[in-house]
């Protein structure tokens, strides 16, 4: 598939596309249709409710089975839609950012604004910069790569969060 086809097919996507529940899911309720920085918008649309859930001290480990099912569903639906729209990892698919930032939030020790801001900022840096191993998944150019690069970015963000905040604890 060439870039011209991908752009042409992606331009077909409009807010009217939100009548298709697969598109609603992949765009995270339309946030992926933001005209600028849809990945950032999708991440922000996820981190805000996660902050409030965190304030309730919900045991986040209960979310792990849900996240596994969400990831499997996202890979499957992404695969179907990427074939249907003749595109690979279009910017409007932001369910991967939702999953990645949710994974990163599982590592939060204290549900403070600073913790969630750290998670948001570093997740976006890893998602945009794509260091190893994020790049390994991003290079796949299939639905699995579309989703798993953000899973890797979420895990890296969580590990950096733990390292940073544990070091701050030790040296404070």
C-alpha positions in Angstrom: 0.0 0.0 0.0 1.3 3.4 -0.8 1.1 6.7 1.2 -1.2 8.3 -1.3 -3.8 5.5 -0.8 -3.4 5.7 2.9 -4.1 9.4 2.9 -7.0 9.1 0.5 -8.6 6.3 2.6 -8.0 8.0 5.9 -9.6 11.2 4.6 -12.8 9.2 4.1 -13.0 9.0 7.9 -15.3 11.7 9.3 -17.4 12.2 12.4 -20.1 10.3 10.4 -17.8 7.3 10.7 -18.7 7.3 14.4 -21.8 5.3 13.5 -19.5 2.4 13.0 -18.8 1.0 16.5 -15.4 -0.3 15.4 -14.4 3.3 14.5 -15.8 4.6 17.8 -13.7 2.0 19.6 -10.5 2.6 17.6 -10.8 6.4 17.8 -11.7 6.2 21.5 -15.1 7.9 21.1 -13.8 10.2 18.4 -10.7 11.6 20.1 -8.6 10.1 17.3 -10.4 12.4 14.9 -8.8 15.5 16.5 -7.3 17.6 13.7 -4.0 18.0 15.5 -2.1 15.5 17.7 -4.8 12.8 17.9 -2.5 10.5 19.9 -2.0 13.2 22.5 -5.7 14.0 22.6 -6.5 10.2 23.0 -3.9 9.9 25.8 -5.3 13.0 27.6 -8.8 11.7 27.2 -7.6 8.5 29.0 -5.4 10.0 31.7 -8.0 12.4 33.1 -10.5 9.7 34.1 -7.7 7.4 35.2 -6.6 10.2 37.6 -10.1 10.3 39.2 -10.3 6.5 39.4 -6.8 6.5 41.0 -8.1 9.0 43.6 -10.7 6.4 44.6 -7.8 4.1 45.4 -9.3 1.4 43.1 -7.0 -1.6 43.0 -5.5 -1.3 39.6 -4.4 -4.9 39.4 -8.1 -5.8 38.9 -7.8 -4.0 35.5 -5.1 -6.3 34.2 -7.6 -9.0 32.8 -9.6 -6.2 31.3 -6.5 -4.7 29.7 -5.5 -8.1 28.2 -8.9 -8.5 26.7 -8.9 -4.9 25.5 -5.5 -5.4 23.8 -6.6 -8.6 22.1 -9.8 -7.0 20.9 -7.9 -3.9 19.7 -5.4 -6.0 17.7 -8.3 -7.9 16.0 -10.4 -4.8 15.2 -7.3 -2.9 14.1 -6.4 -5.7 11.7 -9.9 -5.7 10.1 -10.0 -1.9 9.8 -6.5 -1.5 8.5 -7.3 -3.9 5.7 -10.7 -2.3 5.0 -9.2 1.3 4.9 -6.0 0.1 3.2 -3.7 1.7 5.9 -1.2 0.8 8.5 -1.2 2.6 11.9 -3.2 5.6 10.9 -3.0 8.5 13.4 -6.8 8.3 14.1 -6.4 4.9 15.7 -5.8 5.9 19.3 -7.0 2.9 21.2 -3.3 1.9 21.3 -2.5 5.1 23.3 -5.4 4.4 25.6 -4.1 0.9 26.3 -0.5 2.1 26.7 -1.2 5.0 29.1 -3.5 2.7 31.1 -0.7 0.2 31.4 1.7 2.9 32.5 -0.8 4.1 35.1 -0.8 0.6 36.8 2.7 1.5 38.1 1.6 4.6 39.9 2.5 4.5 43.6 0.6 7.6 44.8 -2.4 8.9 42.8 -1.2 12.5 42.7 -1.4 15.0 39.9 2.4 14.9 39.6 2.3 11.1 39.1 -0.3 11.2 36.4 1.4 14.2 34.7 4.7 12.3 34.8 3.0 9.2 33.2 1.3 11.4 30.5 4.5 13.3 29.6 6.8 10.3 29.5 4.4 8.1 27.7 4.0 10.7 25.0 7.8 11.0 24.7 8.3 7.3 24.3 5.3 7.0 21.9 6.7 9.8 19.7 10.4 9.1 20.0 10.0 5.3 19.7 13.2 4.0 21.4 14.0 0.3 21.4 11.9 -1.9 22.1 9.0 0.4 21.1 10.5 0.7 17.6 10.7 -3.1 17.2 7.0 -3.3 17.4 6.4 -0.1 15.4 8.5 -1.5 12.5 6.2 -4.5 12.2 3.7 -2.5 10.0 0.7 -4.7 11.0 -2.1 -4.5 13.6 0.0 -6.2 16.2 2.7 -3.6 15.8 0.1 -0.8 15.8 -1.0 -1.9 19.3 2.1 -3.4 20.9 4.4 -0.4 20.3 2.2 1.5 22.8 2.1 -1.4 25.2 5.9 -1.3 25.2 5.9 2.5 25.6 3.5 2.1 28.5 5.7 -0.5 30.2 8.8 1.6 29.7 6.9 4.6 31.1 5.9 2.6 34.2 9.4 1.3 34.7 10.8 4.9 34.4 8.1 6.1 36.8 9.0 3.5 39.5 12.7 4.1 39.1 12.4 7.9 39.3 10.0 8.0 42.3 11.9 5.3 44.2 15.2 7.2 43.7 13.5 10.4 44.8 12.3 8.5 47.9 15.8 7.3 48.7 17.5 10.6 48.1 14.9 12.9 49.7 
